[in-house]
Amino acid sequence: MIQQAGVVFGFAIGLIVGSFLNVVILRSETGERLTGRSRCRSCINVLSAYELIPIVSFCIQKGRCRQCGIALLRQYPFVEFACGIAYAVAVWVLLPDIALADPVRVLALIETWIVIAAGLVVLIADIRFQII
């Protein structure tokens, strides 16, 4: 039961990190800073907190901007879900018993999460922009 909670936690953290990775990927294309509020790429409407819930907001809005109705990139839920699954698998493999997790395994998990995030950014950026 404890391991399942850890896997769910890893998935949730992965969804959040995946959402941020989308910001990194898309803003690096335009040279924008990583700081500042998220906006629709078409109508420049500032997105509210409930429009930024990983995967859920995309589904509720049916893949469209609430303001202008333009289709959102399918990249958003894909990266969020991929990162969530990868983070959950990393927890499952590296921390088979979270209650007895030693600091070395926790550090290995954090390092693995960083490598996963970097790999996803490189992979998706290369698919989008074909520069690597």
C-alpha positions in Angstrom: 0.0 0.0 0.0 2.8 2.4 0.9 4.6 1.7 -2.5 1.3 2.5 -4.3 1.1 5.8 -2.6 4.7 6.6 -3.6 3.9 5.7 -7.2 0.8 7.9 -7.2 2.9 10.7 -5.7 5.6 10.2 -8.3 2.9 10.4 -11.1 1.5 13.6 -9.6 4.9 15.2 -9.4 5.6 14.1 -12.9 2.4 15.8 -14.2 3.4 19.1 -12.6 7.0 18.9 -13.9 5.7 17.9 -17.3 3.6 21.0 -17.4 6.7 23.1 -16.6 8.7 21.2 -19.3 6.1 22.4 -21.8 6.8 25.9 -20.8 10.6 25.4 -21.2 10.2 23.8 -24.6 7.7 26.3 -26.1 9.3 29.4 -24.6 12.8 28.4 -25.7 11.4 28.5 -29.2 10.5 32.1 -29.0 13.3 33.2 -26.7 10.8 34.2 -23.9 11.8 34.1 -20.3 10.6 31.3 -18.1 9.1 33.7 -15.6 5.7 35.3 -16.0 2.2 34.0 -16.3 1.2 31.4 -18.9 -0.9 32.8 -21.9 -2.7 31.4 -24.9 -0.3 31.5 -27.8 -3.0 32.8 -30.0 -5.1 35.4 -28.2 -2.5 36.2 -25.4 -5.1 35.7 -22.7 -3.6 35.1 -19.3 -4.5 31.6 -18.2 -6.2 31.1 -14.8 -5.0 28.5 -12.3 -7.8 26.1 -13.2 -6.8 26.2 -16.9 -3.3 25.0 -15.9 -4.2 21.7 -14.2 -2.1 19.1 -16.0 -4.2 16.9 -18.4 -7.5 17.7 -16.6 -7.8 21.2 -18.0 -7.0 20.0 -21.5 -9.8 17.5 -21.3 -12.3 19.8 -19.7 -11.6 22.5 -22.3 -11.8 19.8 -25.0 -8.3 20.8 -26.2 -9.2 24.4 -26.9 -8.5 27.8 -25.5 -11.5 29.0 -23.4 -11.1 32.6 -24.7 -10.6 32.3 -28.4 -11.4 28.6 -29.1 -8.2 27.8 -31.0 -7.0 24.2 -30.7 -4.3 23.7 -28.1 -1.1 21.7 -28.9 -1.5 18.0 -28.2 2.0 18.3 -26.9 0.7 19.6 -23.6 -1.1 16.4 -22.3 1.4 14.1 -24.0 4.5 15.6 -22.2 2.6 15.8 -18.9 1.4 12.2 -19.1 4.8 10.9 -20.3 6.6 12.7 -17.5 4.0 11.4 -15.0 4.4 7.8 -16.1 8.2 8.0 -16.2 8.4 9.5 -12.7 6.0 6.9 -11.3 8.0 4.1 -12.8 11.2 5.6 -11.3 9.6 5.6 -7.8 8.4 2.0 -8.3 11.9 0.8 -9.4 14.1 2.9 -7.1 12.0 3.0 -3.9 10.3 -0.4 -3.6 9.6 0.3 0.1 9.2 4.1 0.7 8.9 3.6 4.4 12.4 2.2 4.6 13.9 4.4 1.9 17.5 5.3 2.6 18.9 8.7 1.6 21.1 7.2 -1.2 18.0 5.8 -3.0 16.1 9.1 -2.5 19.0 11.0 -4.1 19.2 8.4 -6.9 15.4 9.0 -7.5 15.9 12.8 -7.6 18.8 12.4 -10.0 16.7 10.1 -12.2 13.9 12.6 -12.3 16.3 15.3 -13.4 17.6 13.1 -16.2 14.0 12.2 -17.3 13.0 15.8 -17.4 16.1 16.8 -19.4 15.6 13.9 -21.8 12.0 14.8 -22.4 12.9 18.4 -23.1 15.6 17.3 -25.6 13.3 14.7 -27.2 10.2 16.9 -27.6 12.2 20.0 -28.7 14.0 17.9 -31.3 10.7 16.5 -32.6 9.2 20.1 -32.8 12.1 22.1 -34.1 14.5 19.4 -35.6 17.6 21.2 -34.5 19.5 18.4 -32.8 
